[in-house]
Amino acid sequence: MEKRILGLDPGLAIVGFGAIAWSQSQGKVQDTTVKMLDFGVIRTSADMEMSQRLCTLFDDLHTLMDDLQPDLVAIEKLFFYRMANTIVVAQARGVLMLVLGQRKLPYVEFAPPQIKQALTNYGKADKAEVQDAVMRELDLDELPRPDDAADALAVALTASFQL
């Protein structure tokens, strides 16, 4: 059995995405593999009007879904205490949720401490520890850049641990 999991790190200026393939040998729960399929970012320019930025996210997210054909989407939850721009990120996240709803795609959400706990066994791990875990779990020689894409892969991996 194989599942494609798309991790998303929401933002208005940058939405990070990371796609992985999770597979399990037939009848063997412990025999699972995870491999990276793709990663990157969707960018919008601060020079654009808000409505245009949201339209860009909408269109690009649909294209991403067409290209990657995920079975499950994992999204990082907003963490209010650390974000000065929570409202604009929430608007971008709303577009993301709309696209998922239109496509009837199942999704799971994780708060940053849940992602850190899943990858490092410590809910207050720093960014470098999470990035090291992403590289280790996906058997990568170097970290995907930019950080938003690596963060999205961490979200996807967190979902894969729950399958």
Chimera marker file (.cmm) of the C-alpha trace (Angstrom):
<marker_set name="trace">
<marker id="1" x="0.000" y="0.000" z="0.000" r="1" g="1" b="0" radius="0.5"/>
<marker id="2" x="1.321" y="3.466" z="-0.881" r="1" g="1" b="0" radius="0.5"/>
<marker id="3" x="0.075" y="6.893" z="0.126" r="1" g="1" b="0" radius="0.5"/>
<marker id="4" x="1.175" y="10.254" z="-1.156" r="1" g="1" b="0" radius="0.5"/>
<marker id="5" x="1.280" y="12.809" z="1.637" r="1" g="1" b="0" radius="0.5"/>
<marker id="6" x="1.558" y="16.510" z="0.932" r="1" g="1" b="0" radius="0.5"/>
<marker id="7" x="2.790" y="18.682" z="3.783" r="1" g="1" b="0" radius="0.5"/>
<marker id="8" x="1.972" y="22.391" z="3.750" r="1" g="1" b="0" radius="0.5"/>
<marker id="9" x="3.517" y="25.213" z="5.761" r="1" g="1" b="0" radius="0.5"/>
<marker id="10" x="0.974" y="28.040" z="5.295" r="1" g="1" b="0" radius="0.5"/>
<marker id="11" x="1.880" y="31.660" z="4.736" r="1" g="1" b="0" radius="0.5"/>
<marker id="12" x="0.884" y="34.594" z="2.591" r="1" g="1" b="0" radius="0.5"/>
<marker id="13" x="4.289" y="35.472" z="1.138" r="1" g="1" b="0" radius="0.5"/>
<marker id="14" x="5.478" y="31.859" z="1.051" r="1" g="1" b="0" radius="0.5"/>
<marker id="15" x="3.630" y="28.548" z="1.275" r="1" g="1" b="0" radius="0.5"/>
<marker id="16" x="6.071" y="25.704" z="1.736" r="1" g="1" b="0" radius="0.5"/>
<marker id="17" x="5.190" y="22.307" z="0.325" r="1" g="1" b="0" radius="0.5"/>
<marker id="18" x="6.779" y="18.910" z="0.652" r="1" g="1" b="0" radius="0.5"/>
<marker id="19" x="5.488" y="15.662" z="-0.813" r="1" g="1" b="0" radius="0.5"/>
<marker id="20" x="6.459" y="12.204" z="0.355" r="1" g="1" b="0" radius="0.5"/>
<marker id="21" x="5.471" y="8.673" z="-0.560" r="1" g="1" b="0" radius="0.5"/>
<marker id="22" x="4.749" y="6.391" z="2.385" r="1" g="1" b="0" radius="0.5"/>
<marker id="23" x="4.566" y="2.699" z="1.652" r="1" g="1" b="0" radius="0.5"/>
<marker id="24" x="4.027" y="-0.423" z="3.677" r="1" g="1" b="0" radius="0.5"/>
<marker id="25" x="4.804" y="-3.973" z="2.655" r="1" g="1" b="0" radius="0.5"/>
<marker id="26" x="1.701" y="-6.090" z="2.469" r="1" g="1" b="0" radius="0.5"/>
<marker id="27" x="0.937" y="-7.552" z="5.891" r="1" g="1" b="0" radius="0.5"/>
<marker id="28" x="4.058" y="-6.163" z="7.588" r="1" g="1" b="0" radius="0.5"/>
<marker id="29" x="3.266" y="-3.228" z="9.867" r="1" g="1" b="0" radius="0.5"/>
<marker id="30" x="6.911" y="-2.629" z="10.774" r="1" g="1" b="0" radius="0.5"/>
<marker id="31" x="8.080" y="-2.676" z="7.144" r="1" g="1" b="0" radius="0.5"/>
<marker id="32" x="7.379" y="0.881" z="6.002" r="1" g="1" b="0" radius="0.5"/>
<marker id="33" x="9.396" y="3.196" z="3.803" r="1" g="1" b="0" radius="0.5"/>
<marker id="34" x="9.204" y="6.913" z="3.201" r="1" g="1" b="0" radius="0.5"/>
<marker id="35" x="10.752" y="8.762" z="0.283" r="1" g="1" b="0" radius="0.5"/>
<marker id="36" x="10.687" y="12.362" z="-0.802" r="1" g="1" b="0" radius="0.5"/>
<marker id="37" x="8.809" y="13.081" z="-4.011" r="1" g="1" b="0" radius="0.5"/>
<marker id="38" x="9.003" y="16.857" z="-4.336" r="1" g="1" b="0" radius="0.5"/>
<marker id="39" x="9.354" y="20.069" z="-2.369" r="1" g="1" b="0" radius="0.5"/>
<marker id="40" x="9.286" y="23.800" z="-2.969" r="1" g="1" b="0" radius="0.5"/>
<marker id="41" x="7.381" y="26.976" z="-2.286" r="1" g="1" b="0" radius="0.5"/>
<marker id="42" x="4.572" y="29.052" z="-3.685" r="1" g="1" b="0" radius="0.5"/>
<marker id="43" x="5.436" y="32.741" z="-3.474" r="1" g="1" b="0" radius="0.5"/>
<marker id="44" x="3.344" y="35.875" z="-3.662" r="1" g="1" b="0" radius="0.5"/>
<marker id="45" x="4.744" y="39.362" z="-3.936" r="1" g="1" b="0" radius="0.5"/>
<marker id="46" x="4.138" y="42.036" z="-1.299" r="1" g="1" b="0" radius="0.5"/>
<marker id="47" x="3.619" y="44.433" z="-4.228" r="1" g="1" b="0" radius="0.5"/>
<marker id="48" x="0.387" y="42.645" z="-5.165" r="1" g="1" b="0" radius="0.5"/>
<marker id="49" x="-2.988" y="43.489" z="-3.697" r="1" g="1" b="0" radius="0.5"/>
<marker id="50" x="-4.197" y="41.056" z="-1.052" r="1" g="1" b="0" radius="0.5"/>
<marker id="51" x="-6.960" y="39.713" z="-3.285" r="1" g="1" b="0" radius="0.5"/>
<marker id="52" x="-4.450" y="38.982" z="-6.055" r="1" g="1" b="0" radius="0.5"/>
<marker id="53" x="-2.093" y="37.252" z="-3.650" r="1" g="1" b="0" radius="0.5"/>
<marker id="54" x="-4.910" y="35.001" z="-2.471" r="1" g="1" b="0" radius="0.5"/>
<marker id="55" x="-5.921" y="34.271" z="-6.080" r="1" g="1" b="0" radius="0.5"/>
<marker id="56" x="-2.322" y="33.306" z="-6.860" r="1" g="1" b="0" radius="0.5"/>
<marker id="57" x="-2.298" y="30.915" z="-3.912" r="1" g="1" b="0" radius="0.5"/>
<marker id="58" x="-5.636" y="29.455" z="-5.028" r="1" g="1" b="0" radius="0.5"/>
<marker id="59" x="-4.484" y="28.849" z="-8.603" r="1" g="1" b="0" radius="0.5"/>
<marker id="60" x="-1.035" y="27.558" z="-7.651" r="1" g="1" b="0" radius="0.5"/>
<marker id="61" x="-2.439" y="25.213" z="-5.005" r="1" g="1" b="0" radius="0.5"/>
<marker id="62" x="-4.817" y="23.701" z="-7.575" r="1" g="1" b="0" radius="0.5"/>
<marker id="63" x="-1.874" y="23.193" z="-9.942" r="1" g="1" b="0" radius="0.5"/>
<marker id="64" x="0.135" y="21.616" z="-7.132" r="1" g="1" b="0" radius="0.5"/>
<marker id="65" x="-2.710" y="19.214" z="-6.326" r="1" g="1" b="0" radius="0.5"/>
<marker id="66" x="-2.983" y="18.275" z="-10.013" r="1" g="1" b="0" radius="0.5"/>
<marker id="67" x="0.750" y="17.613" z="-10.226" r="1" g="1" b="0" radius="0.5"/>
<marker id="68" x="1.230" y="15.705" z="-6.968" r="1" g="1" b="0" radius="0.5"/>
<marker id="69" x="-2.138" y="13.906" z="-6.597" r="1" g="1" b="0" radius="0.5"/>
<marker id="70" x="-1.898" y="13.556" z="-2.795" r="1" g="1" b="0" radius="0.5"/>
<marker id="71" x="-3.943" y="11.006" z="-0.856" r="1" g="1" b="0" radius="0.5"/>
<marker id="72" x="-3.602" y="13.022" z="2.353" r="1" g="1" b="0" radius="0.5"/>
<marker id="73" x="-2.630" y="16.609" z="3.132" r="1" g="1" b="0" radius="0.5"/>
<marker id="74" x="-0.940" y="17.601" z="6.393" r="1" g="1" b="0" radius="0.5"/>
<marker id="75" x="-1.066" y="21.236" z="7.445" r="1" g="1" b="0" radius="0.5"/>
<marker id="76" x="0.788" y="23.147" z="10.118" r="1" g="1" b="0" radius="0.5"/>
<marker id="77" x="-1.655" y="24.827" z="12.480" r="1" g="1" b="0" radius="0.5"/>
<marker id="78" x="-1.333" y="28.493" z="13.273" r="1" g="1" b="0" radius="0.5"/>
<marker id="79" x="0.496" y="29.145" z="16.496" r="1" g="1" b="0" radius="0.5"/>
<marker id="80" x="-0.831" y="32.494" z="17.631" r="1" g="1" b="0" radius="0.5"/>
<marker id="81" x="1.641" y="33.510" z="20.285" r="1" g="1" b="0" radius="0.5"/>
<marker id="82" x="4.575" y="33.685" z="17.905" r="1" g="1" b="0" radius="0.5"/>
<marker id="83" x="3.043" y="35.321" z="14.849" r="1" g="1" b="0" radius="0.5"/>
<marker id="84" x="2.596" y="39.037" z="14.451" r="1" g="1" b="0" radius="0.5"/>
<marker id="85" x="0.961" y="38.479" z="11.061" r="1" g="1" b="0" radius="0.5"/>
<marker id="86" x="-1.530" y="35.828" z="12.166" r="1" g="1" b="0" radius="0.5"/>
<marker id="87" x="-4.504" y="37.392" z="10.375" r="1" g="1" b="0" radius="0.5"/>
<marker id="88" x="-2.926" y="37.436" z="6.907" r="1" g="1" b="0" radius="0.5"/>
<marker id="89" x="-1.583" y="33.915" z="7.392" r="1" g="1" b="0" radius="0.5"/>
<marker id="90" x="-5.076" y="32.836" z="8.446" r="1" g="1" b="0" radius="0.5"/>
<marker id="91" x="-6.471" y="34.300" z="5.220" r="1" g="1" b="0" radius="0.5"/>
<marker id="92" x="-3.929" y="32.347" z="3.171" r="1" g="1" b="0" radius="0.5"/>
<marker id="93" x="-4.693" y="29.234" z="5.195" r="1" g="1" b="0" radius="0.5"/>
<marker id="94" x="-8.385" y="29.735" z="4.412" r="1" g="1" b="0" radius="0.5"/>
<marker id="95" x="-7.601" y="29.590" z="0.692" r="1" g="1" b="0" radius="0.5"/>
<marker id="96" x="-5.661" y="26.400" z="1.273" r="1" g="1" b="0" radius="0.5"/>
<marker id="97" x="-8.609" y="24.865" z="3.151" r="1" g="1" b="0" radius="0.5"/>
<marker id="98" x="-10.970" y="25.936" z="0.352" r="1" g="1" b="0" radius="0.5"/>
<marker id="99" x="-8.858" y="24.116" z="-2.237" r="1" g="1" b="0" radius="0.5"/>
<marker id="100" x="-8.820" y="20.979" z="-0.077" r="1" g="1" b="0" radius="0.5"/>
<marker id="101" x="-12.585" y="21.208" z="0.393" r="1" g="1" b="0" radius="0.5"/>
<marker id="102" x="-13.209" y="21.609" z="-3.323" r="1" g="1" b="0" radius="0.5"/>
<marker id="103" x="-11.120" y="18.539" z="-4.014" r="1" g="1" b="0" radius="0.5"/>
<marker id="104" x="-12.580" y="16.580" z="-1.096" r="1" g="1" b="0" radius="0.5"/>
<marker id="105" x="-9.071" y="15.747" z="0.106" r="1" g="1" b="0" radius="0.5"/>
<marker id="106" x="-8.634" y="14.417" z="3.630" r="1" g="1" b="0" radius="0.5"/>
<marker id="107" x="-6.315" y="16.434" z="5.829" r="1" g="1" b="0" radius="0.5"/>
<marker id="108" x="-4.729" y="16.434" z="9.260" r="1" g="1" b="0" radius="0.5"/>
<marker id="109" x="-3.403" y="19.397" z="11.218" r="1" g="1" b="0" radius="0.5"/>
<marker id="110" x="-0.471" y="19.619" z="13.601" r="1" g="1" b="0" radius="0.5"/>
<marker id="111" x="0.705" y="22.394" z="15.897" r="1" g="1" b="0" radius="0.5"/>
<marker id="112" x="4.446" y="23.149" z="15.812" r="1" g="1" b="0" radius="0.5"/>
<marker id="113" x="5.119" y="21.380" z="19.150" r="1" g="1" b="0" radius="0.5"/>
<marker id="114" x="3.418" y="18.232" z="17.813" r="1" g="1" b="0" radius="0.5"/>
<marker id="115" x="5.696" y="18.251" z="14.755" r="1" g="1" b="0" radius="0.5"/>
<marker id="116" x="8.780" y="18.767" z="16.920" r="1" g="1" b="0" radius="0.5"/>
<marker id="117" x="7.685" y="15.967" z="19.261" r="1" g="1" b="0" radius="0.5"/>
<marker id="118" x="7.047" y="13.567" z="16.389" r="1" g="1" b="0" radius="0.5"/>
<marker id="119" x="10.408" y="14.184" z="14.731" r="1" g="1" b="0" radius="0.5"/>
<marker id="120" x="12.725" y="14.725" z="17.697" r="1" g="1" b="0" radius="0.5"/>
<marker id="121" x="10.822" y="13.350" z="20.720" r="1" g="1" b="0" radius="0.5"/>
<marker id="122" x="11.035" y="16.838" z="22.220" r="1" g="1" b="0" radius="0.5"/>
<marker id="123" x="8.188" y="19.327" z="21.741" r="1" g="1" b="0" radius="0.5"/>
<marker id="124" x="10.476" y="22.327" z="22.228" r="1" g="1" b="0" radius="0.5"/>
<marker id="125" x="13.207" y="21.249" z="19.816" r="1" g="1" b="0" radius="0.5"/>
<marker id="126" x="14.901" y="23.994" z="17.845" r="1" g="1" b="0" radius="0.5"/>
<marker id="127" x="14.703" y="24.386" z="14.080" r="1" g="1" b="0" radius="0.5"/>
<marker id="128" x="18.101" y="22.750" z="13.490" r="1" g="1" b="0" radius="0.5"/>
<marker id="129" x="17.063" y="19.588" z="15.362" r="1" g="1" b="0" radius="0.5"/>
<marker id="130" x="13.866" y="19.314" z="13.304" r="1" g="1" b="0" radius="0.5"/>
<marker id="131" x="15.803" y="19.878" z="10.081" r="1" g="1" b="0" radius="0.5"/>
<marker id="132" x="18.323" y="17.178" z="11.042" r="1" g="1" b="0" radius="0.5"/>
<marker id="133" x="15.422" y="14.795" z="11.661" r="1" g="1" b="0" radius="0.5"/>
<marker id="134" x="13.931" y="15.590" z="8.230" r="1" g="1" b="0" radius="0.5"/>
<marker id="135" x="17.264" y="14.802" z="6.574" r="1" g="1" b="0" radius="0.5"/>
<marker id="136" x="17.659" y="11.584" z="8.572" r="1" g="1" b="0" radius="0.5"/>
<marker id="137" x="14.098" y="10.321" z="7.980" r="1" g="1" b="0" radius="0.5"/>
<marker id="138" x="14.271" y="11.020" z="4.235" r="1" g="1" b="0" radius="0.5"/>
<marker id="139" x="17.902" y="9.911" z="3.880" r="1" g="1" b="0" radius="0.5"/>
<marker id="140" x="18.955" y="13.269" z="2.401" r="1" g="1" b="0" radius="0.5"/>
<marker id="141" x="22.505" y="14.546" z="2.045" r="1" g="1" b="0" radius="0.5"/>
<marker id="142" x="21.428" y="18.163" z="2.363" r="1" g="1" b="0" radius="0.5"/>
<marker id="143" x="18.445" y="20.041" z="3.667" r="1" g="1" b="0" radius="0.5"/>
<marker id="144" x="15.829" y="21.158" z="1.155" r="1" g="1" b="0" radius="0.5"/>
<marker id="145" x="15.748" y="24.935" z="0.767" r="1" g="1" b="0" radius="0.5"/>
<marker id="146" x="14.153" y="27.275" z="1.523" r="1" g="1" b="0" radius="0.5"/>
<marker id="147" x="13.309" y="26.492" z="5.152" r="1" g="1" b="0" radius="0.5"/>
<marker id="148" x="9.571" y="26.665" z="4.370" r="1" g="1" b="0" radius="0.5"/>
<marker id="149" x="9.912" y="23.611" z="2.122" r="1" g="1" b="0" radius="0.5"/>
<marker id="150" x="11.862" y="21.709" z="4.789" r="1" g="1" b="0" radius="0.5"/>
<marker id="151" x="9.187" y="22.662" z="7.333" r="1" g="1" b="0" radius="0.5"/>
<marker id="152" x="6.506" y="21.312" z="4.995" r="1" g="1" b="0" radius="0.5"/>
<marker id="153" x="8.382" y="18.015" z="4.706" r="1" g="1" b="0" radius="0.5"/>
<marker id="154" x="8.447" y="17.859" z="8.519" r="1" g="1" b="0" radius="0.5"/>
<marker id="155" x="4.652" y="18.267" z="8.538" r="1" g="1" b="0" radius="0.5"/>
<marker id="156" x="4.270" y="15.473" z="5.952" r="1" g="1" b="0" radius="0.5"/>
<marker id="157" x="6.561" y="13.180" z="7.942" r="1" g="1" b="0" radius="0.5"/>
<marker id="158" x="4.534" y="13.827" z="11.090" r="1" g="1" b="0" radius="0.5"/>
<marker id="159" x="1.438" y="12.620" z="9.236" r="1" g="1" b="0" radius="0.5"/>
<marker id="160" x="3.260" y="9.536" z="7.976" r="1" g="1" b="0" radius="0.5"/>
<marker id="161" x="4.131" y="8.508" z="11.541" r="1" g="1" b="0" radius="0.5"/>
<marker id="162" x="0.419" y="8.223" z="12.287" r="1" g="1" b="0" radius="0.5"/>
<marker id="163" x="-0.416" y="5.865" z="9.422" r="1" g="1" b="0" radius="0.5"/>
<link id1="1" id2="2" r="1" g="1" b="0" radius="0.2"/>
<link id1="2" id2="3" r="1" g="1" b="0" radius="0.2"/>
<link id1="3" id2="4" r="1" g="1" b="0" radius="0.2"/>
<link id1="4" id2="5" r="1" g="1" b="0" radius="0.2"/>
<link id1="5" id2="6" r="1" g="1" b="0" radius="0.2"/>
<link id1="6" id2="7" r="1" g="1" b="0" radius="0.2"/>
<link id1="7" id2="8" r="1" g="1" b="0" radius="0.2"/>
<link id1="8" id2="9" r="1" g="1" b="0" radius="0.2"/>
<link id1="9" id2="10" r="1" g="1" b="0" radius="0.2"/>
<link id1="10" id2="11" r="1" g="1" b="0" radius="0.2"/>
<link id1="11" id2="12" r="1" g="1" b="0" radius="0.2"/>
<link id1="12" id2="13" r="1" g="1" b="0" radius="0.2"/>
<link id1="13" id2="14" r="1" g="1" b="0" radius="0.2"/>
<link id1="14" id2="15" r="1" g="1" b="0" radius="0.2"/>
<link id1="15" id2="16" r="1" g="1" b="0" radius="0.2"/>
<link id1="16" id2="17" r="1" g="1" b="0" radius="0.2"/>
<link id1="17" id2="18" r="1" g="1" b="0" radius="0.2"/>
<link id1="18" id2="19" r="1" g="1" b="0" radius="0.2"/>
<link id1="19" id2="20" r="1" g="1" b="0" radius="0.2"/>
<link id1="20" id2="21" r="1" g="1" b="0" radius="0.2"/>
<link id1="21" id2="22" r="1" g="1" b="0" radius="0.2"/>
<link id1="22" id2="23" r="1" g="1" b="0" radius="0.2"/>
<link id1="23" id2="24" r="1" g="1" b="0" radius="0.2"/>
<link id1="24" id2="25" r="1" g="1" b="0" radius="0.2"/>
<link id1="25" id2="26" r="1" g="1" b="0" radius="0.2"/>
<link id1="26" id2="27" r="1" g="1" b="0" radius="0.2"/>
<link id1="27" id2="28" r="1" g="1" b="0" radius="0.2"/>
<link id1="28" id2="29" r="1" g="1" b="0" radius="0.2"/>
<link id1="29" id2="30" r="1" g="1" b="0" radius="0.2"/>
<link id1="30" id2="31" r="1" g="1" b="0" radius="0.2"/>
<link id1="31" id2="32" r="1" g="1" b="0" radius="0.2"/>
<link id1="32" id2="33" r="1" g="1" b="0" radius="0.2"/>
<link id1="33" id2="34" r="1" g="1" b="0" radius="0.2"/>
<link id1="34" id2="35" r="1" g="1" b="0" radius="0.2"/>
<link id1="35" id2="36" r="1" g="1" b="0" radius="0.2"/>
<link id1="36" id2="37" r="1" g="1" b="0" radius="0.2"/>
<link id1="37" id2="38" r="1" g="1" b="0" radius="0.2"/>
<link id1="38" id2="39" r="1" g="1" b="0" radius="0.2"/>
<link id1="39" id2="40" r="1" g="1" b="0" radius="0.2"/>
<link id1="40" id2="41" r="1" g="1" b="0" radius="0.2"/>
<link id1="41" id2="42" r="1" g="1" b="0" radius="0.2"/>
<link id1="42" id2="43" r="1" g="1" b="0" radius="0.2"/>
<link id1="43" id2="44" r="1" g="1" b="0" radius="0.2"/>
<link id1="44" id2="45" r="1" g="1" b="0" radius="0.2"/>
<link id1="45" id2="46" r="1" g="1" b="0" radius="0.2"/>
<link id1="46" id2="47" r="1" g="1" b="0" radius="0.2"/>
<link id1="47" id2="48" r="1" g="1" b="0" radius="0.2"/>
<link id1="48" id2="49" r="1" g="1" b="0" radius="0.2"/>
<link id1="49" id2="50" r="1" g="1" b="0" radius="0.2"/>
<link id1="50" id2="51" r="1" g="1" b="0" radius="0.2"/>
<link id1="51" id2="52" r="1" g="1" b="0" radius="0.2"/>
<link id1="52" id2="53" r="1" g="1" b="0" radius="0.2"/>
<link id1="53" id2="54" r="1" g="1" b="0" radius="0.2"/>
<link id1="54" id2="55" r="1" g="1" b="0" radius="0.2"/>
<link id1="55" id2="56" r="1" g="1" b="0" radius="0.2"/>
<link id1="56" id2="57" r="1" g="1" b="0" radius="0.2"/>
<link id1="57" id2="58" r="1" g="1" b="0" radius="0.2"/>
<link id1="58" id2="59" r="1" g="1" b="0" radius="0.2"/>
<link id1="59" id2="60" r="1" g="1" b="0" radius="0.2"/>
<link id1="60" id2="61" r="1" g="1" b="0" radius="0.2"/>
<link id1="61" id2="62" r="1" g="1" b="0" radius="0.2"/>
<link id1="62" id2="63" r="1" g="1" b="0" radius="0.2"/>
<link id1="63" id2="64" r="1" g="1" b="0" radius="0.2"/>
<link id1="64" id2="65" r="1" g="1" b="0" radius="0.2"/>
<link id1="65" id2="66" r="1" g="1" b="0" radius="0.2"/>
<link id1="66" id2="67" r="1" g="1" b="0" radius="0.2"/>
<link id1="67" id2="68" r="1" g="1" b="0" radius="0.2"/>
<link id1="68" id2="69" r="1" g="1" b="0" radius="0.2"/>
<link id1="69" id2="70" r="1" g="1" b="0" radius="0.2"/>
<link id1="70" id2="71" r="1" g="1" b="0" radius="0.2"/>
<link id1="71" id2="72" r="1" g="1" b="0" radius="0.2"/>
<link id1="72" id2="73" r="1" g="1" b="0" radius="0.2"/>
<link id1="73" id2="74" r="1" g="1" b="0" radius="0.2"/>
<link id1="74" id2="75" r="1" g="1" b="0" radius="0.2"/>
<link id1="75" id2="76" r="1" g="1" b="0" radius="0.2"/>
<link id1="76" id2="77" r="1" g="1" b="0" radius="0.2"/>
<link id1="77" id2="78" r="1" g="1" b="0" radius="0.2"/>
<link id1="78" id2="79" r="1" g="1" b="0" radius="0.2"/>
<link id1="79" id2="80" r="1" g="1" b="0" radius="0.2"/>
<link id1="80" id2="81" r="1" g="1" b="0" radius="0.2"/>
<link id1="81" id2="82" r="1" g="1" b="0" radius="0.2"/>
<link id1="82" id2="83" r="1" g="1" b="0" radius="0.2"/>
<link id1="83" id2="84" r="1" g="1" b="0" radius="0.2"/>
<link id1="84" id2="85" r="1" g="1" b="0" radius="0.2"/>
<link id1="85" id2="86" r="1" g="1" b="0" radius="0.2"/>
<link id1="86" id2="87" r="1" g="1" b="0" radius="0.2"/>
<link id1="87" id2="88" r="1" g="1" b="0" radius="0.2"/>
<link id1="88" id2="89" r="1" g="1" b="0" radius="0.2"/>
<link id1="89" id2="90" r="1" g="1" b="0" radius="0.2"/>
<link id1="90" id2="91" r="1" g="1" b="0" radius="0.2"/>
<link id1="91" id2="92" r="1" g="1" b="0" radius="0.2"/>
<link id1="92" id2="93" r="1" g="1" b="0" radius="0.2"/>
<link id1="93" id2="94" r="1" g="1" b="0" radius="0.2"/>
<link id1="94" id2="95" r="1" g="1" b="0" radius="0.2"/>
<link id1="95" id2="96" r="1" g="1" b="0" radius="0.2"/>
<link id1="96" id2="97" r="1" g="1" b="0" radius="0.2"/>
<link id1="97" id2="98" r="1" g="1" b="0" radius="0.2"/>
<link id1="98" id2="99" r="1" g="1" b="0" radius="0.2"/>
<link id1="99" id2="100" r="1" g="1" b="0" radius="0.2"/>
<link id1="100" id2="101" r="1" g="1" b="0" radius="0.2"/>
<link id1="101" id2="102" r="1" g="1" b="0" radius="0.2"/>
<link id1="102" id2="103" r="1" g="1" b="0" radius="0.2"/>
<link id1="103" id2="104" r="1" g="1" b="0" radius="0.2"/>
<link id1="104" id2="105" r="1" g="1" b="0" radius="0.2"/>
<link id1="105" id2="106" r="1" g="1" b="0" radius="0.2"/>
<link id1="106" id2="107" r="1" g="1" b="0" radius="0.2"/>
<link id1="107" id2="108" r="1" g="1" b="0" radius="0.2"/>
<link id1="108" id2="109" r="1" g="1" b="0" radius="0.2"/>
<link id1="109" id2="110" r="1" g="1" b="0" radius="0.2"/>
<link id1="110" id2="111" r="1" g="1" b="0" radius="0.2"/>
<link id1="111" id2="112" r="1" g="1" b="0" radius="0.2"/>
<link id1="112" id2="113" r="1" g="1" b="0" radius="0.2"/>
<link id1="113" id2="114" r="1" g="1" b="0" radius="0.2"/>
<link id1="114" id2="115" r="1" g="1" b="0" radius="0.2"/>
<link id1="115" id2="116" r="1" g="1" b="0" radius="0.2"/>
<link id1="116" id2="117" r="1" g="1" b="0" radius="0.2"/>
<link id1="117" id2="118" r="1" g="1" b="0" radius="0.2"/>
<link id1="118" id2="119" r="1" g="1" b="0" radius="0.2"/>
<link id1="119" id2="120" r="1" g="1" b="0" radius="0.2"/>
<link id1="120" id2="121" r="1" g="1" b="0" radius="0.2"/>
<link id1="121" id2="122" r="1" g="1" b="0" radius="0.2"/>
<link id1="122" id2="123" r="1" g="1" b="0" radius="0.2"/>
<link id1="123" id2="124" r="1" g="1" b="0" radius="0.2"/>
<link id1="124" id2="125" r="1" g="1" b="0" radius="0.2"/>
<link id1="125" id2="126" r="1" g="1" b="0" radius="0.2"/>
<link id1="126" id2="127" r="1" g="1" b="0" radius="0.2"/>
<link id1="127" id2="128" r="1" g="1" b="0" radius="0.2"/>
<link id1="128" id2="129" r="1" g="1" b="0" radius="0.2"/>
<link id1="129" id2="130" r="1" g="1" b="0" radius="0.2"/>
<link id1="130" id2="131" r="1" g="1" b="0" radius="0.2"/>
<link id1="131" id2="132" r="1" g="1" b="0" radius="0.2"/>
<link id1="132" id2="133" r="1" g="1" b="0" radius="0.2"/>
<link id1="133" id2="134" r="1" g="1" b="0" radius="0.2"/>
<link id1="134" id2="135" r="1" g="1" b="0" radius="0.2"/>
<link id1="135" id2="136" r="1" g="1" b="0" radius="0.2"/>
<link id1="136" id2="137" r="1" g="1" b="0" radius="0.2"/>
<link id1="137" id2="138" r="1" g="1" b="0" radius="0.2"/>
<link id1="138" id2="139" r="1" g="1" b="0" radius="0.2"/>
<link id1="139" id2="140" r="1" g="1" b="0" radius="0.2"/>
<link id1="140" id2="141" r="1" g="1" b="0" radius="0.2"/>
<link id1="141" id2="142" r="1" g="1" b="0" radius="0.2"/>
<link id1="142" id2="143" r="1" g="1" b="0" radius="0.2"/>
<link id1="143" id2="144" r="1" g="1" b="0" radius="0.2"/>
<link id1="144" id2="145" r="1" g="1" b="0" radius="0.2"/>
<link id1="145" id2="146" r="1" g="1" b="0" radius="0.2"/>
<link id1="146" id2="147" r="1" g="1" b="0" radius="0.2"/>
<link id1="147" id2="148" r="1" g="1" b="0" radius="0.2"/>
<link id1="148" id2="149" r="1" g="1" b="0" radius="0.2"/>
<link id1="149" id2="150" r="1" g="1" b="0" radius="0.2"/>
<link id1="150" id2="151" r="1" g="1" b="0" radius="0.2"/>
<link id1="151" id2="152" r="1" g="1" b="0" radius="0.2"/>
<link id1="152" id2="153" r="1" g="1" b="0" radius="0.2"/>
<link id1="153" id2="154" r="1" g="1" b="0" radius="0.2"/>
<link id1="154" id2="155" r="1" g="1" b="0" radius="0.2"/>
<link id1="155" id2="156" r="1" g="1" b="0" radius="0.2"/>
<link id1="156" id2="157" r="1" g="1" b="0" radius="0.2"/>
<link id1="157" id2="158" r="1" g="1" b="0" radius="0.2"/>
<link id1="158" id2="159" r="1" g="1" b="0" radius="0.2"/>
<link id1="159" id2="160" r="1" g="1" b="0" radius="0.2"/>
<link id1="160" id2="161" r="1" g="1" b="0" radius="0.2"/>
<link id1="161" id2="162" r="1" g="1" b="0" radius="0.2"/>
<link id1="162" id2="163" r="1" g="1" b="0" radius="0.2"/>
</marker_set>
